[in-house]
Amino acid sequence: MDKSLWEAPYLGENREIFATVEVPASKSLSNRYLILQALSKMDGNECILSNMLKSRDSKLMQNAVSKILSIKEGMKTEIDCGLAGTVMRFAPVLAATVLPEDSKIRFDGDKEAYKRPVGPVLNALESLGFRVEQENGDFLPFTIFGFDKENQFTKNKAKDVIEIDIDSSASSQFISALLLCSPKLAQKIGVSKLVIKHIGNKLPSLPHIEMTVQVLQESGVQIDANYLNFTFEVKSGKVKLPDTIIEPDLSNAGPFICAALANSSGGEVRIPNWTNKTTQPGKYFPQILEKLGAKTKIEKRVLSVKSNGVINGLGINNPLDLSKAGEITPTVCALLALSPKPSVVKGVGHLRLHETDRLAALVKEINRIGRDAKIGDDNDSLEIGEYPESGLHSAIIETYKDHRMATFGAILGLRIPGIEVENIATTAKTMPDFPNMWQKMVLG
């Protein structure tokens, strides 16, 4: 455990929170737009991205794209993916799409990233005739080679439409990775259309795939998305991303708006530039917080969350389905851990393959403050038990180098005095100024 500890601000009784918080741009959108900006540039279409996120993940993607676009025939280079799922899954497909012959790029990252699967994306590229050299099975590190036009796939290709079957049960990013580059990927292998079909039993975080489809449509790409059988048809063609202003990150807004409930005396937190017309999973926060007892309102693109500090528990017979919005699970579970009733969240098994095993991490940290929690027998749910008679107690919250676990700890600290969070700096993954923003919101 990193011994650098951050003391979470605690207001105590009879002190409300009143704050307006402007959150930075969406990481998910920023990294998708960076890929499309690169593809647009290949077609001679320069575009400007405004309100670009400045965080570790976005910088890693910017560096990856820059290296990929600058590599020449016969060159080799290496890309650091850090712990960013979008970089380790999106950037290799971009590399395969644009690399000249006899060049190669090795992808590596943090040691924690070695547990995050990339295999389905690599297998899909190999099925299209690209050469991939894997050093660690379905995980980092691996090497992508420039496309050889004389490979066996090209020689044996008899169809003008190619279907890629991919199991994206572990992460929606597998499908998004292929979709983002698919119009240029189709050009590269000489077909008029790519059909990408999900063949797994479930498809988590569907809004992130909807986000990918939307940004492709904004870029003039002809795409037919069938969400009933999870099949996506993309025509070969040019990419023309227009100048774009990137939305604020609604998932990163979550801890701040949850503060109005987590604080014992409640209060009101306002988030400017909120929009209901979004594919971000954070759009579900208002309805979830209403269930938990808050009053929410969106007026002139400002979300207001008011609370008297009373958190309504869900009860074990009223599970909350977060299958469409898995990334907000740690934030919601912080409130549920503080609520007076037991709760169950379901549809979250895929979180075991995120930055860390988030289900195991949540269980451990909720237990650490004195409340029972466990992973459900279906391995797809999280159960939070009865509120302890002795109450909750202070603890050092471990983050596992996971930004969502760090903000989880900050939320707990609003109601439990003495909470400390190790390695709060891990929030730099998507929100570099989080500690100062949180301090300012709570203490003014």
Phi, psi and omega in degrees: 000134175295126186276357177284113188250143178244123180278117182291130180299138180228127183270332185081194184280152172063029175227109182277160173258130172227118184202151168245125187237124174263116182266152180289178186293159180294128175293317182299316179288317181305312184286333173290315180296328178296322177295314182290327175298320178295317179293323177297319180298323177301327181267012177080017181249099177281139177219155182253129175257118180257153182062036178296136177296137174248092182213176180298314183298317182290324177293321177298319179291318178300317179295319180297312181298317180300316180294319181296316183288337185266352184288139180250168180303134179086354182272160172222149179207177180228143181241133176269117180269352184058231175242021187271114179299322180295324181288312184290343181251322182280313187298323178298326179289321174299317179300313179300325183288325189247346185297134173285164179301152177065017174245163180204153179228128176263133179252129178220179181188194178298153180299329178294335181287345181293351179259357182264117187291143175231353187312312181302325178290315181295320179296322179296318178297319179296324180294340179265004176100006179274147179267127180231133178247113184259134181256343188218045181065231184273017187232171171300153354272161177205168182232134175255132181253153175301147186289128176264111184295345180261017181288170185295327179299312182296320182292325185265354184296121181246346185256154177264350177235125182247132177257134176248116175268127183219136176268107183255025182298327183280335181195131175294342181296336178300314179290316180300323181301316180286320182298317186303321183259001190302322180295324179276330177296319177298318176300318184300319183265359173080040176235162182272342184205142170248135176245119182251121185236128176280129184244008180276177182281336181214160178227100183285162173052048181304324178303332178289329175287320175300323176298315180298315179299318182296314182291331174293316179297322176299333183267012177078015181277136178274110183225136177244111182256119177252102184278355177283320177243014175053055178237135185230120181252126183233128180277144172300141179167185182277158177244129180223084178284126178283168172305135192223136171259123187276135181296154171294156183278106184289331176291321177289339174288338186308307181303323183290316180287333176290339181300329180297330177272321186293328178292132186304326182260005176073210181140201180217132176236135182241138179239112178289161175064027176283143179221140174278341181272072184214156174259003180291139179299336179298347179298342181278351183304311183306314182291327178292316181292329174299317178300326184272002172114000180276163171250123182241150179208138174244117183220126182052044176063024174242123176272127176245130177239117180246146179206151173265008178092359178267123180259120177281120174288164182269328187084150186289340181267009181229065184296146178262120182273114180247023182299330180273348187219051185303326186292343179268002183303311180301323180293313179295320182293335175297318177292319180295327178293336179267349186282158184283346183249157171292160182212159175225131169247139184234168179075029187237018181300328181294346179292348179289349180244021177275204183310325170219181172285091189295328179294313179298320180296317179296318178301312183297317184284327175292320175299325184297330180268007173099014180241139179288139174207152179203159173281135182295160180300335179280356181060018183230011183217164177232129182246127178250123189280192182299151177291129184292142179300326181279356181083181180265154184228164182294157181195164169267117182271124179275144183254342180058029184058030182244118184300326181290328177287330177293314179289331172304313180295322179298321179296315179302322184295344178290332183249338182249114180292145175088010177287131174238144182242124178278144176054054178297341181295347178295344176295346178297345177307318180228346185212080188302330184261019186306310183304318179291320179297318180293315180300316181295319179297315187282315189255350177078000000 
